[in-house]
Amino acid sequence: MTALENGIADSMEETMQPYIMSDEYQKPKAAINKKMVEFREGLSVAQQKDFNRLMDMMNDAHAEYASKAFVFGTVNGIALREKILKV
């Protein structure tokens, strides 16, 4: 990543903090976590470990996508803004 991309990615956490702390985010997250706990309780220890690895892989992939989307969207927005202002 370039310095600009790193700066944008770093700002994503700060930008998203109010949303992450909001009921709009927290309520569905709590419901999902509750369902996951209930599901895991029906698994053997080995299955729980496999499930945890699968969920970690999915979370990592989604986080990477979200981070790149934020960076690309910001960079493209800046480029579009500069293009429009030069016209």
QUIWOTA-V943900 format. One record per residue. N is the residue number from 1. RES is the residue in one letter. PSI is psi in degrees with one decimal (NA if undefined). NEAR is the number of other C-alpha atoms within 8 Angstrom. Layout:
BEGIN
N|RES|PSI|NEAR ; N|RES|PSI|NEAR
END
This chain:
BEGIN
1|M|146.6|5 ; 2|T|169.7|5 ; 3|A|-39.2|6 ; 4|L|-46.7|7 ; 5|E|-40.4|10 ; 6|N|-43.0|9 ; 7|G|-41.1|8 ; 8|I|-45.6|11 ; 9|A|-40.7|12 ; 10|D|-36.2|8 ; 11|S|-16.4|8 ; 12|M|-44.7|10 ; 13|E|-44.3|8 ; 14|E|-41.7|7 ; 15|T|-38.6|7 ; 16|M|-9.6|8 ; 17|Q|-46.6|8 ; 18|P|-38.9|7 ; 19|Y|-44.2|8 ; 20|I|-32.1|8 ; 21|M|-8.4|8 ; 22|S|156.3|8 ; 23|D|-33.1|6 ; 24|E|-35.6|7 ; 25|Y|-43.6|10 ; 26|Q|-40.0|10 ; 27|K|-51.2|8 ; 28|P|-36.3|8 ; 29|K|-42.8|8 ; 30|A|-40.1|8 ; 31|A|-41.1|8 ; 32|I|-45.7|8 ; 33|N|-39.9|8 ; 34|K|-45.4|8 ; 35|K|-38.7|8 ; 36|M|-41.4|8 ; 37|V|-45.4|8 ; 38|E|-42.5|8 ; 39|F|-46.5|8 ; 40|R|-32.1|9 ; 41|E|-25.0|7 ; 42|G|1.4|6 ; 43|L|154.7|9 ; 44|S|168.8|7 ; 45|V|-44.1|6 ; 46|A|-42.2|7 ; 47|Q|-37.2|8 ; 48|Q|-42.1|10 ; 49|K|-43.2|8 ; 50|D|-43.7|8 ; 51|F|-43.0|9 ; 52|N|-43.5|8 ; 53|R|-42.4|8 ; 54|L|-46.3|8 ; 55|M|-39.3|8 ; 56|D|-43.5|8 ; 57|M|-44.2|8 ; 58|M|-44.2|8 ; 59|N|-43.4|8 ; 60|D|-44.8|8 ; 61|A|-43.0|8 ; 62|H|-38.6|8 ; 63|A|-41.8|8 ; 64|E|-44.1|8 ; 65|Y|-47.2|8 ; 66|A|-41.7|8 ; 67|S|-46.5|10 ; 68|K|-39.4|9 ; 69|A|-41.1|8 ; 70|F|-47.3|11 ; 71|V|-50.9|11 ; 72|F|-42.4|8 ; 73|G|-41.3|8 ; 74|T|-48.0|9 ; 75|V|-45.3|9 ; 76|N|-36.9|8 ; 77|G|-41.5|8 ; 78|I|-44.7|8 ; 79|A|-42.1|8 ; 80|L|-41.7|8 ; 81|R|-44.6|8 ; 82|E|-38.8|8 ; 83|K|-43.6|8 ; 84|I|-42.3|7 ; 85|L|-26.0|6 ; 86|K|-17.4|5 ; 87|V|NA|4
END
